Amino acid sequence: MKPLQFTWTVGKASSGKFLREYLLQEKFISRQALTDIKYGGGALFVNDQPVTVRHQLQENDQVTVFFPPEEVSESMEPVEIPLSVLFEDEHFLAVDKPANMPTIPSMFRNTDSLAQAVLFYYQQEGISSTIHAVNRLDRDTSGIVMFAKHRYGHSLLSRLQKSGEMNRTYLALCHGVPGEAKGTIEKPIGRQEGSIIERCVRGDGQQAKTHFEVLQSFGDHALVRLKLETGRTHQIRVHMASVGHPLLGDDLYGGNHALIGRQALHSQSMQFYNPFLEKMIVIEAPVPDDMARLIENQA
């Protein structure tokens, strides 16, 4: 398998910098990654000559980084499950996760997760990589999950996600109809006392912000589009319940299963800047059958 490598030409503004600063500040390679490169089988070259991170750069130098080979986790067993691939290039893979499937295995259920399906796909396609999930969805939430095929790609997209530059849009069906056609819910979220799963709005929680827009109303429930500014666990579910509009099917937060057997929440679109292709990528996942039927029957 060809080692993962990247080559960059040093610009005038970077002339005089040490290689360490150039890679940390301009290419966003982490200190841990630099340590892994040094001790894990990677290498650093400038103008085809091996160097250390203390090498001082000059304009037009050619910097090449060879990353260590990926070590596939032996603790996760590949499982043959069909994947719905929405986007793929040599660095990233976006798939449409069905409801009733965890993103990664848990201590309670170690089989039939999306990550295991992706690992099987990698093996079939000859992709030497372990699992790097950029985002995760709850077990019963459907829609887009993004995987990076290597650690560097994961680091770059995680950085975009933390800075709010990875835009994600969700569709949900909620109980009742919000009084405003558009609005923002900004309430801190923390763990519910006595529970390892449930979250709640609490003053000492983490800052969380959700934007919503009512797309259709059906009398006693509504179809809403939601955009996240933060990515807290169960954020949409907790925020909607906190304003009196829990999601249909979400019995953990006050919804019920009368119309749908799982929380009616779908990760519909994702938009981000692909640093390798150097362009914006927009990914969309079709509305799943159970939510589509519910919307059609109520319209």
Disulfide bonds with the S-S distance in Angstrom:
none
